[in-house]
Amino acid sequence: MNPTYAPTEPPRAEVDAYSGPTVLDFGTNWCGWCSNAQPMIAAALEAHPGLRYLKVEDGPGRPLGRSFRVKLWPTLVFLKDGREVARVVRPSRVEELHEALAKITDAVRA
């Protein structure tokens, strides 16, 4: 798991074309909420080593975050084949993340 939010982001058309499960984690490296959530996010993702997980730096003028209507950090968007299936904003319990992950990983097996 990458410890920092990437300053570059893929275009929305590329994200929409992803196949399989993907988690987009929107935040910033200086955000306290984001830093506090990282151990919980890492714990939830531990059981899904092959999952596409992108940490995307967000803020004003960032088109990808705006296209997903991100308002608070961190916001995790769970995608299946480029479509949003679940969203967790400022996770407070690892169970929230497990529930969202189950929605995209179960969809893979179906």
N, C-alpha and C positions, 0 to 999 in steps of 0.2 A: 504494500500500500504506500503510495507516494505521500510523504509528510506535508507537502505544500500544495497550495492551489495553483494550477497552471495559469500563467498570464495570457496564454493563447487559447482560443476555443475553436472547436470545429464549427463549421457553418451548420445552420439548422437543417438544411437539405441533407447533409451528410448524416446527422443524428437521426433524422426521419427514415433514412435508408438502412440503418443498422438492423441486422437480423439477430434474433435471440434476445436474451435478457441483458439489460444495461442499467447501471445506476449512475445518475448525474448528481454530483454533490456540489452545490453552489454555495460559495462563501468567500472569505478573504483570510489571508494569513495573519492579519492583525486582530481579527474578530475573537473576542473572548468566548462567545457562545460556540463558535466553530472549534476552537481549541479544546474546550471542555467536552465536546461531543466526540472528538476523534477516538478516544479509547473505546467508547461504546460502538461506534461505527466499525472500527477494526475488529472488535469481538464478534459482531454480527456477520461481517464478511468472511471471517475465518473459515466458516463451513462451506464457502463458495469460492474456492481458489481460482476457478476459470472464468469467473464473472467479469464482464467488462465494467470497470469502475473508473469514472473520470471526475477528478476534482477540478472544478472550473471556477476561476476567480470571477467574482461578480461585482457589479457596481454600475454607476451611471454610464450610459453609452455602450454597455456590453449587450450586444444584440441577442445572444443566446439566452441569457437570463431574462431579458425583457420578453422574448418570445414565449417563455414558460411562465411569465407573470410572477417571477420571484420577487417577494416583498421583504422577507426576513431571512437571516442566515443562522445556521445553515439550513438550506432547503435541499432535501434529497428527493429526486424524481426517479421513479422506478419505471422503466420502459420495457415493453415486450415488442420486438419487431418495430421499433421506432414510435410506438404509441404509448402514451402514459397510462399506466395501470394503477399506480399508487403514488402517494406523496407523503413525506413526513417532514414537518417544519419544526425546527428546534427540538430534536428528539430528547425525551427525558427518561425513557425506559428502553432498554435493549429489545424488549418484547415488541415494541412498535416497529422496529426495524426488521425483526424476524417475521412478523406478520406481512409486511410489505414485500420482503424477499420471497416469502412463500407464494405470493401471488404471481411473481414473474418466473420463479423456478418451477412451480407446479404447471404453469402454462407451457413450459418447455417439454415436459413429459407427456402432456395430453396429446 
